[in-house]
Amino acid sequence: MLILTILLLCIGFNNAYCQNSDVSYTKSDKNKTNEQVDVSWLMYLPACPCINPDLNGIKTNDGWAKDRGNIQKNHSGATECFRSYPYVKTSEGKSGQQCCYDEKGNLITQGTGAGTLDKVSPCSGEKSNGNMKVKLSILIGHFINDVKPSKKLGEKSERWKIYNKIWQPNNANNCPENIISP
């Protein structure tokens, strides 16, 4: 109950607890690059598929679950996003990958529509309909460690540029460049 109360306070009132929470990416990091912040944990995450994993029908147990979040709010221009599972234990916690796709099913490699890496993955598996399973306790960790730090970086239209200096969208499979920024 305490965790739920804290989450509601964070979301609804943006209180001091949340503003002072221990996050590793803040406004002071705006001019840093990934060489100045430890991103070694990123190499342990799975590579984003170049094509939407469910483009030709839902595939379960493939390590990718459809994101149930508000895609247009956080990844404007993306049609669908997927999260990797199971999580990968890294120095940052139980981490995961998020990959977003355009209307043709191609991986978005840069821009507002691109997926982001998760220090704390909100995905705890996949349902039979292909959607991701979410546990409230994990979702709170994701909000505090991934979502909140990005929101501290300024206006929505510009913060993705700052955030993606360090948390670069994954293109480890060398997919064709696909920049989506409406």
ABEGO torsion letter per residue (X at the ends): XAAAAAAAAAAAAGBAAAAABBBABBAAAAABBAAABBAAAAAABBBBBABBAAAAEBBBGAGBBBBABBAAAABBGBABBBBBOBBBBBAAEBBBBBBBBBAAGBBBABEAABBBBBABBABAEBBAAGBBBBBAAAAAAAAAAAAAAAAAAEBAAAAAAAAAAABBBBAAAGBBBBBBBX
